Amino acid sequence: MNKKQIKNLFKIKSKSETPKTRKTRLINRILIFILVYVSSIVILIGKMVYILINDNKEYELIVLEALGTKDVVIKPLRGSILDKNHKTLASSQITYDIILDPKTLLQELSKDARMYTITNLAKFFNKPEKEILDIINNNPNTHYRVFEKHISIDQRDELLKLNLSGVAYIQSFSRTYPKGDFASALIGYYNNETGRFGVEQFYNKQLKGEEGRIFTSITSGELFTKKNMPVINGASLVLTLDEVIQQTVEQVMDDYVKKAKPVAASAIIMNPNTGAIYSMYSYPSFNPNTYGNLTQELGATTWDSMSPEQKAIALYTAWENYNIYNRYEPGSTFKPLMVAAAIDMGYLDPENFRANCTGSIKVDGVIVKCWYGPGHGIQTVEQVLANSCNPGVIEIAEMVPNDVFHKYMLEFGLLEKTGIDLAGEQVGIIHSLEGFGPIQKATSSMGQTFMLTPIQLLTGFASVINGGYLIEPYVVSHIIDESQSIIYSKIPKIKRQVISSETSKILAQYLEAVVLTGTGGFAAVPGYRIGGKTGTAEKGYPRDGSTEILSFVGYTPIDKPEIIALVLIDEVEDDEIGGTGLAFSKIMTEILPYMEIFADNKKPAPVNLVKVPNIKNLDIYDAINKINALELDIITKGGGNIVSEQYPAAETLLPKSANVTLYLETKKPHNLVIVPNVIDLPVEEARKLLGNLLTLEGPLTGNILTQIPPEGTLIEKNSKIIVQTTN
């Protein structure tokens, strides 16, 4: 119907109109009125839908109030994050937001009732009454203004007892990370709106759940509920990460960082056959409970003195997981990949090849030096790898055509994401095939002039020793709903076979020599056959050796690897502390028995065996008393007053004087102190030493003979030290 037709419908009737004509005209007018009215409603609804879709909360409330309705959102509980043994790493607690109803408070309540609400809220939250009154007076026509967020259930219950008018309580939640900065690079954080970094961001959709809604009509200041949409709480993630392994890695790496003072450090422990990540460490780190503040990590003086720009840079550096964000030149840890490619394609005969290192090699007119000035002389392939000989590995690379070398760099995954389920993964940067000349091939064979991420290197290296398979790493093993039912399980994924199983077996054997006779001696673990590769890569330009990245990749057992690890230190001040190989050794010495990967050497069965008691979930004092009663020795890991795990497990038979490791946990990670040695001290002197941090329990006089817990244990402040004395 065009404008002319519509206009004609509203013309004054002529005198010649018949009753039938008038009736027809009247019907048409009614139809037009209905059409215009319906069109207006459709436009209004369309605008509302647009507003709601675009999540404009301010306009949403205006429209809803104008139509006499209100849509109250009930936030779901965000799902928990658990380690592989279901230890809580992140959880959500129900809280409530306090909603004021200014319109009701002003227009329908007496002054006394209004002031009763204002006075009690001000007293409860220690706020001026004027502040609350201003909120009410400045919003006289609304039924919905947020006054306070995230009060506890107990606080809400206290307020309910006061029977305040014009106040509502809407369910929400708060996010907590009970172990503080523990595995924070892998976990990420929640910023009250969404997950950021780590699994919090990658699995945000699964964790967040679905909002519930209460639809109400608003009539004369009263609320009438029309319909409820139930809230669906978020699912929980069960990680592949093991709390005990992660705790060990963090302790070793934190100690190394304190001594070496690097700008960054990282470590990954992975199953080389499935890609399951058992531990991931990244330094600098942060506490997800206080994700926007690094006072704890840097110190209040340093943090407060920083400019906003400096703070932003420091925060992003801490938030970004070095293992997946940072690209670096891998150095000699890449050499096994290149050698594997040469053997696999038949260009290198490992039985008959001999390299001759004189201390340098000329490539396209350029001299490339060996790190060992005099040269390594005649070497087998195994010796080239053990000695990390640059001229030797370049000789091997020169046997491989450029396109084949380049193809294998792609096959090992250097230009693709590994697929790890963490937000923000970066990919490597390598030379193009067109730009892959003799110099580029030579430097690339040494792990220089191209870049990758630590996780790319580890998965590529794993394919060299696991039978030749490039695997997809992952950190979430399964997802469970509120009823603990599994709604998703990760199936390990093999992306492709890069080298043959025969080639892989050769390399796995050769790399043992790196630890036995070569550059990786510090990585040795007593009783175990360890294979691996050291790496030293110069950083930045010009290449003057002033800044380096040190790394070690290692695995065990040799014949059938079950665990592979990467330890990396970026720019050290002190490199005379054993290198990354020593850190690897310390980690493996602790975690291999825990993982029930036992040493190869067989010792005769000991006599005088005792059965290890179950001390899990006991407080540290009861646990130590039980262990001491059996004449077993104690090692503590972690910090806190509760034993979360133990090694060996209960019922294990041990000889007397054997070690039992207690893994401690606490809900107050920032309230821990180190127990000093008070043995041989007079009681009074010991009390002075402890000061206000710890208390002494036992005889009041004499010299101290024994103490529980032992020196070096991390326990909560104000805990007791139980002693026995000469009296």
C-alpha positions as CSV (number, residue, x, y, z in Angstrom):
1,M,0.0,0.0,0.0
2,N,1.6,3.3,-1.1
3,K,1.3,6.8,0.4
4,K,-1.5,7.9,-2.0
5,Q,-3.6,4.8,-1.1
6,I,-3.2,5.5,2.6
7,K,-4.1,9.2,2.1
8,N,-7.2,8.3,0.2
9,L,-8.5,6.1,3.0
10,F,-8.7,9.2,5.3
11,K,-10.5,11.6,2.9
12,I,-13.8,13.0,4.0
13,K,-16.6,11.0,2.5
14,S,-18.6,12.5,-0.4
15,K,-22.3,13.1,-0.3
16,S,-22.7,10.3,-2.8
17,E,-21.4,7.6,-0.4
18,T,-23.7,4.7,0.2
19,P,-23.9,2.9,3.6
20,K,-21.9,0.0,2.1
21,T,-19.1,2.4,1.0
22,R,-19.0,4.0,4.5
23,K,-18.8,0.6,6.2
24,T,-15.9,-0.4,3.9
25,R,-14.1,2.9,4.5
26,L,-14.5,2.5,8.3
27,I,-13.1,-1.0,8.2
28,N,-10.1,0.2,6.2
29,R,-9.4,2.9,8.7
30,I,-9.4,0.4,11.6
31,L,-7.1,-1.9,9.7
32,I,-4.7,1.0,9.1
33,F,-4.7,1.9,12.8
34,I,-4.0,-1.6,13.7
35,L,-1.2,-1.8,11.2
36,V,0.5,1.4,12.5
37,Y,0.2,0.2,16.1
38,V,1.6,-3.2,15.4
39,S,4.4,-1.7,13.4
40,S,5.4,0.5,16.3
41,I,5.4,-2.4,18.7
42,V,7.6,-4.4,16.3
43,I,10.0,-1.5,16.0
44,L,10.2,-1.2,19.8
45,I,10.7,-4.9,20.3
46,G,13.4,-4.9,17.6
47,K,15.2,-2.1,19.4
48,M,15.0,-4.0,22.7
49,V,16.4,-7.1,21.1
50,Y,19.2,-5.1,19.6
51,I,20.0,-3.6,22.9
52,L,19.9,-6.9,24.7
53,I,22.0,-8.6,22.1
54,N,24.6,-5.9,22.4
55,D,24.6,-6.3,26.2
56,N,24.0,-2.6,26.9
57,K,23.0,-3.0,30.6
58,E,22.1,0.6,31.1
59,Y,19.5,0.8,28.2
60,E,18.3,-2.7,29.0
61,L,17.2,-1.6,32.5
62,I,15.6,1.6,31.1
63,V,13.5,-0.4,28.5
64,L,12.5,-3.1,31.0
65,E,11.4,-0.5,33.6
66,A,9.5,1.5,30.9
67,L,7.6,-1.7,30.0
68,G,7.0,-2.5,33.7
69,T,9.2,-5.6,33.7
70,K,12.6,-6.5,35.2
71,D,15.1,-9.2,34.2
72,V,17.4,-10.0,37.1
73,V,20.5,-12.0,36.1
74,I,21.7,-14.8,38.5
75,K,25.3,-15.6,37.9
76,P,26.3,-19.2,37.8
77,L,29.2,-20.5,39.9
78,R,32.3,-20.7,37.8
79,G,33.6,-24.3,37.7
80,S,36.6,-25.4,39.7
81,I,40.1,-26.2,38.4
82,L,41.6,-29.4,39.9
83,D,44.9,-31.2,39.5
84,K,45.0,-34.8,38.3
85,N,44.3,-36.0,41.8
86,H,41.4,-33.6,42.2
87,K,43.3,-31.2,44.5
88,T,41.6,-27.7,44.2
89,L,43.7,-25.1,42.3
90,A,40.8,-22.6,41.7
91,S,37.3,-22.5,43.0
92,S,34.2,-20.3,43.3
93,Q,32.3,-19.4,46.4
94,I,28.7,-18.2,46.4
95,T,28.5,-14.5,47.2
96,Y,25.7,-12.0,47.0
97,D,25.3,-8.5,45.5
98,I,23.2,-6.1,47.4
99,I,20.6,-4.3,45.3
100,L,18.9,-1.1,46.5
101,D,15.4,-0.1,45.3
102,P,15.5,3.7,45.4
103,K,12.0,4.2,44.0
104,T,10.4,2.1,46.8
105,L,12.6,3.6,49.5
106,L,11.7,7.1,48.5
107,Q,8.0,6.8,47.4
108,E,6.5,3.9,49.4
109,L,8.4,3.8,52.7
110,S,8.1,6.1,55.6
111,K,11.1,8.2,56.5
112,D,11.7,6.1,59.6
113,A,11.7,2.9,57.6
114,R,14.0,4.5,55.0
115,M,16.4,5.7,57.6
116,Y,16.4,2.4,59.3
117,T,17.7,0.8,56.1
118,I,20.2,3.5,55.5
119,T,21.6,3.6,59.0
120,N,22.0,-0.2,59.3
121,L,23.7,-0.5,55.9
122,A,26.1,2.4,56.8
123,K,27.0,0.7,60.1
124,F,27.4,-2.7,58.6
125,F,29.7,-1.6,55.8
126,N,31.4,1.2,57.7
127,K,30.2,3.8,55.1
128,P,28.8,7.3,55.6
129,E,25.0,7.5,55.6
130,K,25.2,10.4,53.1
131,E,26.9,8.1,50.6
132,I,23.9,5.7,50.7
133,L,21.4,8.5,50.7
134,D,23.0,10.0,47.6
135,I,22.6,6.7,45.7
136,I,18.9,6.7,46.6
137,N,18.3,10.4,45.9
138,N,20.2,10.4,42.6
139,N,18.2,7.4,41.3
140,P,14.6,8.1,42.3
141,N,12.9,6.3,39.5
142,T,14.7,3.0,39.5
143,H,14.1,-0.2,41.4
144,Y,17.6,-1.5,40.7
145,R,20.9,-0.1,41.8
146,V,23.9,-2.2,42.9
147,F,25.2,-1.1,46.3
148,E,27.8,-3.7,47.3
149,K,29.2,-6.7,45.5
150,H,30.5,-10.1,46.7
151,I,29.3,-10.2,50.3
152,S,29.6,-13.6,51.9
153,I,26.7,-15.9,52.8
154,D,27.2,-15.1,56.5
155,Q,27.1,-11.4,55.8
156,R,23.9,-11.8,53.8
157,D,22.4,-13.9,56.6
158,E,23.3,-11.1,59.2
159,L,21.7,-8.5,57.0
160,L,18.5,-10.6,56.5
161,K,18.1,-10.7,60.3
162,L,17.8,-6.9,60.2
163,N,14.8,-7.1,57.9
164,L,15.8,-4.1,55.8
165,S,13.2,-2.7,53.4
166,G,14.1,-1.7,49.8
167,V,17.0,-4.1,49.7
168,A,17.4,-7.3,47.7
169,Y,20.2,-9.9,47.5
170,I,21.2,-11.3,44.2
171,Q,23.4,-14.4,44.1
172,S,26.9,-14.1,42.5
173,F,30.3,-15.6,43.2
174,S,33.9,-14.8,44.0
175,R,36.9,-16.6,42.5
176,T,39.8,-17.8,44.7
177,Y,43.1,-19.6,44.1
178,P,43.9,-21.3,47.4
179,K,47.6,-22.0,46.4
180,G,48.4,-18.4,45.4
181,D,50.9,-18.2,42.5
182,F,51.1,-22.0,42.2
183,A,51.0,-22.9,38.5
184,S,49.6,-19.5,37.8
185,A,50.9,-19.3,34.2
186,L,49.0,-22.5,33.3
187,I,45.9,-21.6,35.2
188,G,45.5,-17.9,34.3
189,Y,43.0,-15.8,36.2
190,Y,39.4,-14.6,36.3
191,N,38.8,-10.8,36.2
192,N,35.2,-10.8,37.4
193,E,34.0,-10.8,33.8
194,T,35.9,-13.5,32.0
195,G,38.9,-15.8,32.1
196,R,42.2,-14.4,31.1
197,F,45.3,-16.4,30.1
198,G,45.8,-20.1,30.7
199,V,43.0,-22.6,31.0
200,E,40.8,-19.9,32.6
201,Q,40.6,-18.2,29.1
202,F,40.9,-21.3,26.9
203,Y,38.1,-23.1,28.7
204,N,36.1,-20.0,29.6
205,K,32.9,-21.2,27.9
206,Q,32.9,-24.5,29.8
207,L,33.9,-22.9,33.1
208,K,31.4,-20.0,33.1
209,G,28.1,-22.0,32.9
210,E,24.8,-20.4,31.9
211,E,23.2,-17.4,33.7
212,G,19.8,-17.8,35.4
213,R,17.2,-15.1,35.1
214,I,14.2,-14.0,37.2
215,F,11.6,-12.2,35.0
216,T,9.3,-9.9,37.1
217,S,6.6,-7.4,36.4
218,I,6.8,-4.0,38.2
219,T,3.5,-2.5,39.3
220,S,3.1,0.3,41.8
221,G,6.5,-0.3,43.2
222,E,5.9,-4.0,43.9
223,L,7.7,-6.9,42.3
224,F,5.7,-9.8,41.0
225,T,7.7,-12.8,39.8
226,K,6.6,-14.1,36.4
227,K,9.1,-16.7,35.4
228,N,12.4,-18.2,36.6
229,M,15.1,-19.6,34.3
230,P,17.4,-21.8,36.4
231,V,21.1,-21.1,36.6
232,I,23.5,-23.8,35.3
233,N,26.8,-23.8,37.1
234,G,30.0,-24.1,35.2
235,A,31.8,-27.4,34.6
236,S,35.1,-28.2,36.3
237,L,38.4,-28.9,34.7
238,V,40.6,-31.8,35.8
239,L,44.1,-31.1,34.7
240,T,47.0,-33.4,33.8
241,L,49.1,-31.4,36.1
242,D,50.2,-33.2,39.3
243,E,50.3,-31.0,42.4
244,V,53.3,-32.9,43.8
245,I,55.3,-32.7,40.6
246,Q,54.5,-29.1,40.1
247,Q,55.4,-28.3,43.7
248,T,58.8,-30.0,43.2
249,V,59.5,-28.1,40.0
250,E,58.6,-24.8,41.5
251,Q,60.8,-25.3,44.5
252,V,63.8,-26.3,42.4
253,M,63.3,-23.6,39.8
254,D,62.6,-20.8,42.4
255,D,65.9,-21.7,44.1
256,Y,67.7,-21.7,40.8
257,V,66.2,-18.3,39.9
258,K,67.3,-16.8,43.2
259,K,70.9,-17.8,42.5
260,A,71.1,-17.2,38.7
261,K,68.9,-14.0,38.7
262,P,67.7,-14.5,35.1
263,V,65.2,-12.3,33.3
264,A,63.0,-15.3,32.7
265,A,62.9,-19.0,33.3
266,S,60.6,-21.9,32.3
267,A,60.2,-25.7,32.8
268,I,57.9,-28.3,31.4
269,I,57.4,-31.9,32.4
270,M,55.5,-34.0,29.8
271,N,54.6,-37.5,28.9
272,P,56.4,-38.0,25.6
273,N,54.0,-40.6,24.4
274,T,50.6,-38.9,25.1
275,G,51.5,-35.2,25.4
276,A,50.0,-34.9,29.0
277,I,51.6,-32.0,30.8
278,Y,52.5,-32.9,34.4
279,S,54.1,-29.6,35.3
280,M,54.6,-26.2,33.8
281,Y,56.7,-23.4,35.3
282,S,57.1,-19.8,34.1
283,Y,59.0,-17.0,35.6
284,P,58.2,-14.1,36.3
285,S,54.9,-15.2,37.8
286,F,51.9,-13.7,39.5
287,N,49.3,-14.5,42.1
288,P,45.8,-14.8,40.4
289,N,44.2,-13.7,43.6
290,T,45.8,-10.3,43.1
291,Y,46.4,-10.5,39.3
292,G,46.6,-6.7,38.9
293,N,49.3,-6.1,41.5
294,L,52.9,-7.4,41.7
295,T,53.7,-6.1,45.2
296,Q,54.2,-9.6,46.5
297,E,56.5,-10.5,43.7
298,L,58.5,-7.3,43.3
299,G,58.2,-5.7,46.7
300,A,56.0,-2.7,47.7
301,T,58.8,-0.2,47.2
302,T,59.7,-1.3,43.7
303,W,56.0,-1.7,42.6
304,D,55.0,1.7,44.0
305,S,57.9,3.5,42.3
306,M,57.0,2.2,38.8
307,S,55.2,4.3,36.2
308,P,51.8,3.0,34.9
309,E,53.5,2.0,31.6
310,Q,56.2,0.0,33.6
311,K,53.5,-1.7,35.6
312,A,51.6,-2.7,32.5
313,I,54.7,-4.2,31.0
314,A,55.6,-6.0,34.2
315,L,52.1,-7.4,34.5
316,Y,51.9,-8.7,30.9
317,T,55.3,-10.3,31.3
318,A,54.1,-12.1,34.4
319,W,50.7,-13.1,32.8
320,E,52.2,-14.5,29.6
321,N,53.3,-18.1,29.9
322,Y,56.9,-18.2,28.7
323,N,56.5,-21.8,27.5
324,I,53.9,-20.9,24.8
325,Y,54.3,-17.1,24.3
326,N,58.0,-16.6,24.1
327,R,60.0,-17.4,20.9
328,Y,63.7,-18.0,21.3
329,E,66.6,-19.6,19.4
330,P,66.9,-23.2,20.8
331,G,70.6,-23.6,20.2
332,S,72.1,-27.1,20.5
333,T,68.9,-28.7,21.8
334,F,67.8,-28.6,18.1
335,K,70.7,-30.7,16.9
336,P,69.1,-34.1,17.6
337,L,66.2,-33.1,15.3
338,M,68.5,-32.3,12.4
339,V,70.6,-35.5,12.9
340,A,67.4,-37.5,13.0
341,A,66.2,-36.1,9.7
342,A,69.6,-36.9,8.1
343,I,69.5,-40.5,9.3
344,D,65.8,-41.0,8.5
345,M,66.2,-39.9,4.8
346,G,69.3,-42.0,4.3
347,Y,71.8,-39.2,3.8
348,L,73.7,-40.1,7.0
349,D,75.0,-43.5,7.7
350,P,75.4,-43.5,11.5
351,E,77.6,-46.5,11.6
352,N,80.3,-45.3,9.2
353,F,80.2,-41.5,9.4
354,R,83.1,-39.7,11.0
355,A,83.3,-36.0,11.5
356,N,86.7,-34.2,11.8
357,C,86.5,-31.1,14.1
358,T,89.6,-28.9,14.0
359,G,88.0,-26.1,16.0
360,S,86.2,-24.4,13.1
361,I,84.6,-25.0,9.7
362,K,84.3,-22.8,6.7
363,V,80.8,-22.4,5.2
364,D,80.4,-20.4,2.0
365,G,83.5,-18.4,2.9
366,V,82.4,-17.8,6.5
367,I,84.3,-19.3,9.4
368,V,82.0,-21.0,12.0
369,K,83.8,-21.8,15.3
370,C,83.4,-24.7,17.6
371,W,82.8,-23.9,21.3
372,Y,85.8,-26.1,22.0
373,G,88.8,-24.1,20.6
374,P,91.3,-27.0,20.0
375,G,88.6,-29.0,18.2
376,H,87.1,-32.4,19.0
377,G,89.0,-34.3,16.4
378,I,87.5,-37.4,14.8
379,Q,84.0,-38.1,16.1
380,T,81.2,-40.6,15.5
381,V,77.6,-39.3,15.2
382,E,77.1,-40.2,18.9
383,Q,80.2,-38.2,19.9
384,V,79.1,-35.2,17.8
385,L,75.9,-35.0,19.8
386,A,77.6,-35.8,23.1
387,N,80.2,-33.0,22.5
388,S,77.6,-30.6,21.0
389,C,80.2,-30.1,18.2
390,N,79.2,-27.3,15.8
391,P,81.5,-28.2,12.9
392,G,80.5,-31.9,13.3
393,V,76.8,-31.1,13.1
394,I,77.3,-28.7,10.1
395,E,79.1,-31.5,8.3
396,I,76.0,-33.7,8.7
397,A,73.7,-30.8,7.6
398,E,75.8,-30.3,4.4
399,M,74.9,-33.9,3.4
400,V,71.2,-33.1,3.4
401,P,69.6,-31.2,0.5
402,N,68.2,-27.8,1.4
403,D,64.6,-28.6,0.6
404,V,64.8,-31.8,2.6
405,F,66.2,-30.0,5.7
406,H,63.6,-27.3,5.4
407,K,60.8,-29.9,4.9
408,Y,61.8,-31.6,8.2
409,M,61.7,-28.3,10.1
410,L,58.1,-28.1,9.0
411,E,57.4,-31.7,9.8
412,F,58.8,-31.2,13.4
413,G,56.1,-28.5,13.8
414,L,58.2,-25.4,13.8
415,L,55.7,-23.3,11.8
416,E,52.5,-24.5,13.4
417,K,50.9,-24.3,16.8
418,T,51.3,-27.4,18.9
419,G,47.6,-27.3,19.7
420,I,48.1,-27.1,23.5
421,D,44.9,-26.1,25.2
422,L,46.2,-22.8,26.6
423,A,45.3,-19.4,25.4
424,G,47.7,-17.3,23.4
425,E,50.1,-19.9,21.9
426,Q,52.6,-18.5,19.4
427,V,54.4,-20.2,16.5
428,G,58.0,-20.3,15.4
429,I,59.8,-18.2,12.8
430,I,62.1,-20.0,10.3
431,H,63.8,-19.1,7.1
432,S,61.8,-19.5,3.9
433,L,62.9,-22.2,1.5
434,E,63.9,-19.5,-1.0
435,G,66.2,-17.9,1.6
436,F,67.6,-21.1,2.9
437,G,71.2,-20.9,1.6
438,P,74.4,-22.6,2.9
439,I,74.9,-20.2,5.8
440,Q,71.2,-20.4,6.9
441,K,71.3,-24.2,6.8
442,A,74.6,-24.3,8.8
443,T,73.3,-21.9,11.5
444,S,69.9,-23.6,11.6
445,S,71.6,-27.0,12.1
446,M,73.1,-25.5,15.3
447,G,69.7,-24.2,16.5
448,Q,70.5,-20.6,15.6
449,T,68.9,-17.9,13.3
450,F,65.4,-19.3,13.7
451,M,62.9,-19.2,16.6
452,L,60.4,-21.4,18.3
453,T,58.6,-21.7,21.6
454,P,59.6,-24.0,24.4
455,I,56.5,-26.2,23.9
456,Q,57.3,-26.5,20.2
457,L,60.9,-27.6,21.0
458,L,59.7,-30.1,23.6
459,T,57.1,-31.8,21.3
460,G,59.6,-31.8,18.4
461,F,62.3,-33.4,20.6
462,A,59.7,-35.9,22.0
463,S,59.1,-37.1,18.5
464,V,62.9,-37.9,18.2
465,I,62.8,-40.3,21.1
466,N,59.2,-41.6,21.3
467,G,59.1,-43.7,18.1
468,G,59.0,-40.8,15.8
469,Y,55.5,-39.3,16.5
470,L,54.7,-35.6,16.8
471,I,52.1,-35.4,19.5
472,E,49.6,-32.7,20.6
473,P,50.4,-31.6,24.2
474,Y,47.5,-31.0,26.5
475,V,46.8,-29.8,30.1
476,V,43.1,-30.8,30.7
477,S,42.4,-34.6,30.9
478,H,38.7,-34.3,31.4
479,I,35.8,-32.0,32.3
480,I,33.2,-32.9,34.9
481,D,29.8,-31.4,35.7
482,E,28.2,-30.6,39.1
483,S,27.3,-34.2,39.7
484,Q,31.0,-35.2,39.0
485,S,29.9,-36.9,35.8
486,I,32.5,-36.8,33.0
487,I,31.3,-34.8,30.1
488,Y,34.5,-34.7,28.1
489,S,37.7,-36.8,28.1
490,K,40.8,-35.9,26.2
491,I,42.0,-38.5,23.7
492,P,45.7,-38.2,23.1
493,K,46.4,-37.1,19.6
494,I,49.2,-38.1,17.3
495,K,49.6,-35.4,14.6
496,R,51.9,-37.4,12.3
497,Q,54.9,-39.7,12.3
498,V,58.0,-37.6,11.5
499,I,60.7,-40.2,11.6
500,S,60.8,-44.0,11.6
501,S,60.8,-45.9,14.9
502,E,64.2,-47.3,13.9
503,T,65.7,-43.8,13.6
504,S,64.0,-42.8,16.9
505,K,65.6,-45.8,18.7
506,I,69.0,-44.9,17.4
507,L,68.7,-41.2,18.6
508,A,67.3,-42.2,22.0
509,Q,70.4,-44.4,22.6
510,Y,72.9,-41.8,21.2
511,L,71.6,-39.1,23.5
512,E,72.5,-41.0,26.6
513,A,76.1,-40.2,25.8
514,V,75.4,-36.5,26.3
515,V,74.8,-37.2,30.0
516,L,77.4,-40.0,30.4
517,T,80.4,-38.5,28.7
518,G,79.4,-35.2,27.1
519,T,78.1,-31.7,28.0
520,G,75.2,-32.9,30.1
521,G,77.0,-34.5,33.0
522,F,75.2,-32.3,35.6
523,A,71.9,-33.9,34.5
524,A,72.8,-37.4,35.7
525,V,70.4,-39.0,38.2
526,P,71.9,-41.8,40.3
527,G,70.5,-45.1,39.4
528,Y,68.8,-44.0,36.2
529,R,69.7,-44.0,32.5
530,I,69.1,-40.4,31.3
531,G,69.3,-39.1,27.8
532,G,69.1,-35.5,26.7
533,K,70.7,-32.5,25.1
534,T,72.2,-29.3,26.4
535,G,71.6,-26.0,24.7
536,T,73.3,-22.6,24.8
537,A,72.0,-19.9,22.5
538,E,73.3,-16.4,22.1
539,K,70.6,-13.8,22.3
540,G,70.2,-10.5,20.5
541,Y,72.6,-8.7,18.2
542,P,75.5,-8.2,17.9
543,R,76.4,-11.8,19.0
544,D,79.0,-11.0,21.6
545,G,78.1,-13.8,24.1
546,S,77.0,-11.4,26.8
547,T,73.4,-12.6,26.8
548,E,72.5,-16.3,26.5
549,I,69.7,-18.7,27.0
550,L,70.7,-21.9,28.7
551,S,68.5,-25.0,28.4
552,F,68.4,-28.8,28.8
553,V,66.0,-31.3,27.5
554,G,66.1,-34.7,29.1
555,Y,64.2,-38.0,29.3
556,T,64.1,-41.4,30.9
557,P,64.0,-44.4,30.7
558,I,66.2,-44.7,27.6
559,D,64.6,-47.8,26.0
560,K,61.0,-46.7,26.5
561,P,60.8,-43.0,27.6
562,E,58.0,-42.2,30.0
563,I,58.9,-38.7,30.9
564,I,60.6,-35.8,29.1
565,A,61.4,-32.4,30.5
566,L,62.7,-29.0,29.4
567,V,64.5,-26.6,31.7
568,L,65.3,-23.1,30.4
569,I,67.0,-20.1,31.9
570,D,67.0,-16.8,30.0
571,E,70.0,-14.4,30.6
572,V,71.7,-15.6,33.8
573,E,74.0,-13.4,36.0
574,D,75.7,-16.4,37.5
575,D,76.2,-19.5,35.2
576,E,78.6,-21.2,37.6
577,I,75.9,-23.1,39.5
578,G,75.6,-26.3,37.5
579,G,73.5,-25.1,34.7
580,T,70.0,-26.2,33.7
581,G,71.2,-29.8,33.7
582,L,71.6,-29.7,37.5
583,A,68.1,-28.3,37.9
584,F,66.8,-31.1,35.7
585,S,68.7,-33.7,37.9
586,K,67.3,-32.3,41.1
587,I,63.7,-32.4,39.8
588,M,64.0,-35.9,38.4
589,T,65.6,-37.2,41.6
590,E,62.5,-36.1,43.5
591,I,59.7,-37.0,41.0
592,L,60.8,-40.2,39.4
593,P,60.2,-42.4,42.5
594,Y,57.0,-40.5,43.2
595,M,55.9,-41.4,39.6
596,E,56.9,-45.0,40.3
597,I,59.6,-44.9,37.6
598,F,62.2,-46.8,39.5
599,A,66.0,-46.9,39.3
600,D,67.6,-49.5,37.1
601,N,70.1,-50.7,39.7
602,K,68.7,-53.6,41.7
603,K,69.7,-53.6,45.4
604,P,69.4,-56.5,47.8
605,A,66.2,-56.6,49.8
606,P,66.8,-54.7,53.1
607,V,66.1,-56.2,56.5
608,N,64.3,-54.7,59.5
609,L,61.5,-53.3,57.3
610,V,58.7,-51.2,58.7
611,K,55.3,-50.4,57.2
612,V,54.7,-46.7,56.2
613,P,51.6,-45.4,58.0
614,N,48.9,-43.4,56.3
615,I,49.6,-39.7,57.2
616,K,47.6,-38.0,54.5
617,N,45.3,-35.2,55.8
618,L,47.0,-35.3,59.2
619,D,48.4,-32.1,60.8
620,I,52.2,-32.0,60.6
621,Y,52.7,-32.7,64.3
622,D,50.7,-36.0,64.3
623,A,52.3,-37.0,61.0
624,I,55.8,-36.5,62.2
625,N,55.2,-38.3,65.5
626,K,53.9,-41.3,63.6
627,I,56.9,-41.4,61.3
628,N,59.4,-40.8,64.1
629,A,57.9,-43.7,66.1
630,L,58.9,-46.0,63.3
631,E,62.5,-44.7,63.2
632,L,62.0,-43.3,59.7
633,D,63.4,-40.0,58.6
634,I,61.4,-37.1,57.3
635,I,61.6,-34.7,54.3
636,T,59.1,-31.9,53.9
637,K,58.0,-30.4,50.7
638,G,55.8,-27.4,50.1
639,G,54.4,-25.4,53.0
640,G,51.6,-25.5,55.6
641,N,50.4,-27.5,58.5
642,I,48.5,-30.3,56.7
643,V,50.0,-33.3,54.9
644,S,48.3,-33.3,51.5
645,E,50.3,-36.2,50.0
646,Q,53.0,-38.6,51.1
647,Y,55.7,-40.6,49.5
648,P,56.0,-43.6,49.7
649,A,52.3,-44.5,49.9
650,A,50.8,-46.0,53.1
651,E,51.6,-49.7,53.6
652,T,54.9,-49.5,51.7
653,L,57.7,-51.5,53.4
654,L,60.8,-49.4,54.1
655,P,64.0,-50.0,56.1
656,K,64.5,-48.0,59.2
657,S,66.1,-44.6,58.6
658,A,64.6,-44.4,55.1
659,N,63.0,-41.2,54.0
660,V,59.3,-40.4,54.0
661,T,58.4,-37.3,52.1
662,L,55.6,-35.1,53.5
663,Y,53.9,-32.8,51.0
664,L,52.4,-29.9,52.9
665,E,49.6,-27.6,52.0
666,T,48.0,-24.5,53.4
667,K,45.0,-22.2,52.7
668,K,47.2,-19.2,53.8
669,P,50.2,-19.3,51.3
670,H,51.3,-15.8,52.3
671,N,51.4,-16.6,56.0
672,L,54.2,-19.1,56.0
673,V,57.5,-18.9,57.9
674,I,60.6,-21.1,57.8
675,V,61.3,-23.2,60.9
676,P,64.8,-22.4,62.2
677,N,67.1,-24.9,63.9
678,V,66.7,-24.6,67.7
679,I,68.5,-27.8,68.6
680,D,71.3,-27.3,71.2
681,L,69.9,-23.9,72.1
682,P,68.8,-23.0,75.6
683,V,65.0,-22.6,75.8
684,E,65.1,-18.9,76.4
685,E,67.5,-18.3,73.5
686,A,65.2,-20.3,71.3
687,R,62.2,-18.2,72.3
688,K,64.1,-15.1,71.4
689,L,65.1,-16.6,68.0
690,L,61.4,-17.4,67.2
691,G,60.2,-14.0,68.3
692,N,56.6,-13.4,67.4
693,L,56.6,-15.8,64.4
694,L,56.4,-19.2,66.2
695,T,55.8,-20.4,69.7
696,L,57.7,-23.0,71.7
697,E,56.0,-25.9,73.3
698,G,57.8,-28.2,75.8
699,P,59.9,-27.9,79.0
700,L,60.7,-24.4,80.2
701,T,64.4,-25.0,80.9
702,G,67.4,-26.8,79.6
703,N,68.9,-27.2,76.1
704,I,66.8,-28.4,73.3
705,L,67.4,-32.0,72.1
706,T,64.7,-32.5,69.5
707,Q,62.3,-30.3,67.6
708,I,59.1,-30.9,65.6
709,P,58.8,-29.8,62.8
710,P,62.5,-30.0,61.6
711,E,64.6,-27.1,60.5
712,G,63.6,-25.7,57.1
713,T,60.0,-26.7,57.2
714,L,57.5,-24.1,55.9
715,I,54.6,-23.8,58.4
716,E,51.9,-21.2,59.1
717,K,52.8,-18.2,61.3
718,N,52.1,-18.5,65.0
719,S,52.3,-22.3,64.8
720,K,54.1,-24.2,67.5
721,I,57.5,-26.0,67.6
722,I,57.4,-28.9,70.0
723,V,60.7,-29.6,71.7
724,Q,62.3,-31.9,74.2
725,T,65.1,-30.6,76.4
726,T,67.9,-31.9,78.7
727,N,65.5,-31.3,81.5
